[in-house]
């Protein structure tokens, strides 16, 4: 009878360990299949300012790109660049993007704030029909891009 109880207890222990292992392994494998959001990304682009393209500062500032930090930690964007296919490049001066925050990069002139920065340009940057906005870090490494219109220079569609 003693061998029978020992055998039952051993079987129960093995089944318990197996069940615990399976319970721990399932969430880990499920997490591996979820798409991961980039830490910092180009989240939205308003490439065609609403209304007439009259080159007014108001119209220029309605053309913008939003950069979002998806992490909980602030990111220093000093030296990061935002570039169009035509080579128009905006370089961030000292700017700290808080965790879970977004900054809007306007084309025209204005006073930089915590949520809005300005390229101080007098002409449009983004092509209304097709273009690609590319974000690179201070080491010139690719971070993200957004494309619209027909595919150009290998960019992805938005």
ZIJOUR-V811531 format. One record per residue. N is the residue number from 1. RES is the residue in three letters. PHI is phi in whole degrees, -180 to 180 (none if undefined). PSI is psi as a letter, one per 30 degrees, with the letter a starting at -180 (* if undefined). NEAR is the number of other C-alpha atoms within 12 Angstrom. Layout:
n | res | phi | psi | near
N | RES | PHI | PSI | NEAR
N | RES | PHI | PSI | NEAR
This chain:
n | res | phi | psi | near
1 | UNK | none | e | 7
2 | UNK | -66 | e | 8
3 | UNK | -64 | e | 9
4 | UNK | -63 | e | 10
5 | UNK | -66 | e | 11
6 | UNK | -63 | e | 12
7 | UNK | -64 | e | 13
8 | UNK | -64 | e | 14
9 | UNK | -64 | e | 14
10 | UNK | -64 | e | 14
11 | UNK | -62 | e | 14
12 | UNK | -63 | e | 14
13 | UNK | -65 | e | 14
14 | UNK | -64 | e | 14
15 | UNK | -64 | e | 14
16 | UNK | -64 | e | 14
17 | UNK | -62 | e | 14
18 | UNK | -61 | e | 14
19 | UNK | -65 | e | 14
20 | UNK | -65 | e | 14
21 | UNK | -62 | e | 14
22 | UNK | -64 | e | 14
23 | UNK | -65 | e | 14
24 | UNK | -76 | e | 14
25 | UNK | -73 | e | 14
26 | UNK | -62 | e | 14
27 | UNK | -61 | e | 14
28 | UNK | -64 | e | 13
29 | UNK | -71 | e | 12
30 | UNK | -65 | e | 12
31 | UNK | -66 | e | 12
32 | UNK | -65 | f | 11
33 | UNK | -97 | f | 10
34 | UNK | -79 | k | 10
35 | UNK | -67 | k | 8
36 | UNK | -95 | k | 12
37 | UNK | -76 | k | 15
38 | UNK | -66 | l | 18
39 | UNK | -61 | e | 25
40 | UNK | -128 | k | 34
41 | UNK | -145 | l | 33
42 | UNK | -82 | j | 35
43 | UNK | -91 | e | 30
44 | UNK | -152 | l | 23
45 | UNK | -135 | k | 36
46 | UNK | -109 | i | 32
47 | UNK | -86 | f | 34
48 | UNK | -119 | j | 26
49 | UNK | -62 | k | 28
50 | UNK | -60 | k | 16
51 | UNK | 89 | a | 14
52 | UNK | -77 | k | 13
53 | UNK | -83 | i | 23
54 | UNK | -100 | g | 16
55 | UNK | 63 | g | 21
56 | UNK | -73 | l | 20
57 | UNK | -60 | e | 23
58 | UNK | -61 | e | 26
59 | UNK | -66 | e | 27
60 | UNK | -61 | e | 34
61 | UNK | -78 | f | 37
62 | UNK | -86 | f | 33
63 | UNK | -102 | k | 37
64 | UNK | -156 | l | 38
65 | UNK | -130 | k | 41
66 | UNK | -102 | k | 34
67 | UNK | -113 | k | 43
68 | UNK | -119 | k | 34
69 | UNK | -98 | j | 29
70 | UNK | -88 | g | 23
71 | UNK | -95 | l | 19
72 | UNK | -86 | f | 14
73 | UNK | -106 | k | 16
74 | UNK | -66 | l | 19
75 | UNK | -125 | k | 28
76 | UNK | -84 | j | 19
77 | UNK | -92 | g | 30
78 | UNK | -55 | k | 20
79 | UNK | 88 | f | 22
80 | UNK | -70 | l | 30
81 | UNK | -126 | k | 32
82 | UNK | -122 | k | 45
83 | UNK | -132 | k | 33
84 | UNK | -93 | l | 33
85 | UNK | -62 | e | 25
86 | UNK | -79 | f | 18
87 | UNK | 95 | g | 16
88 | UNK | -66 | k | 22
89 | UNK | -125 | k | 25
90 | UNK | -108 | k | 31
91 | UNK | -109 | k | 25
92 | UNK | -67 | k | 29
93 | UNK | -80 | a | 19
94 | UNK | -58 | j | 17
95 | UNK | -144 | k | 26
96 | UNK | -104 | j | 26
97 | UNK | -97 | j | 34
98 | UNK | -61 | l | 23
99 | UNK | -63 | k | 19
100 | UNK | 57 | h | 20
101 | UNK | -123 | l | 25
102 | UNK | -131 | k | 30
103 | UNK | -119 | k | 34
104 | UNK | -105 | k | 32
105 | UNK | -99 | j | 46
106 | UNK | -87 | l | 39
107 | UNK | -76 | e | 41
108 | UNK | -78 | a | 31
109 | UNK | -97 | k | 26
110 | UNK | 177 | a | 20
111 | UNK | -100 | k | 15
112 | UNK | -61 | k | 21
113 | UNK | -130 | a | 17
114 | UNK | -69 | f | 17
115 | UNK | -114 | f | 21
116 | UNK | -136 | k | 28
117 | UNK | -127 | l | 33
118 | UNK | -127 | k | 34
119 | UNK | -80 | f | 33
120 | UNK | 60 | h | 23
121 | UNK | -98 | l | 27
122 | UNK | -112 | g | 22
123 | UNK | -144 | l | 23
124 | UNK | -68 | k | 32
125 | UNK | -103 | e | 40
126 | UNK | -95 | k | 40
127 | UNK | -73 | k | 28
128 | UNK | -68 | f | 21
129 | UNK | -87 | e | 14
130 | UNK | -163 | k | 26
131 | UNK | -170 | l | 33
132 | UNK | -137 | k | 38
133 | UNK | -96 | k | 44
134 | UNK | -121 | k | 38
135 | UNK | -107 | k | 36
136 | UNK | -128 | k | 28
137 | UNK | -82 | a | 25
138 | UNK | -71 | f | 20
139 | UNK | -103 | g | 13
140 | UNK | 66 | g | 18
141 | UNK | -86 | k | 15
142 | UNK | -60 | k | 20
143 | UNK | -113 | e | 27
144 | UNK | -165 | l | 32
145 | UNK | -149 | l | 34
146 | UNK | -136 | k | 34
147 | UNK | -121 | l | 34
148 | UNK | -145 | l | 28
149 | UNK | 77 | a | 19
150 | UNK | -73 | l | 17
151 | UNK | -69 | k | 17
152 | UNK | -133 | k | 20
153 | UNK | 51 | h | 18
154 | UNK | 76 | g | 15
155 | UNK | -72 | l | 21
156 | UNK | -88 | l | 19
157 | UNK | -78 | k | 17
158 | UNK | -80 | * | 21
